[in-house]
Amino acid sequence: VQATVDGAALAGAQAVDPSPVADAFGTEYGLIERSIRQTWDLPGLLVSPYLVIGGTDSKWFAPIARNVYRFTALRVESAADAARWHGVNERVLVSELPGTITFFHQLLGNVEEL
């Protein structure tokens, strides 16, 4: 694909079809929700599917997996947390890393039960 934006030539852009919708009521989603609750045992915790609008590596898994979930195992409490992603000086809070590690440990343990 070739295009021009404000006089600058662009080449090599490619479009990718949207990913298939993953089942938010199935066993796999249930494992993610369970792992979230085991990791962040917070009163009133809401676990909800949401639309990931960025391009992710999930496009490579869609042909081989029934459901592909795009998930970031980080607690986000404010817009300032999310503003640090994909920008200048991109980073996550170091204080969130133990929860991220715990989440994936829980998820792998829960998957073993399938």
ABEGO torsion letter per residue (X at the ends): XBBBBGGBBBBGBBBBBBBBBBBAABAAAAAAAAAAAAABBBBGBBBBBBBBABBBAAAAAAAABABBBBBBBBBBABAAAAAABGBBGBBBBAAAAAAAAAAAAAAAAAAAAX
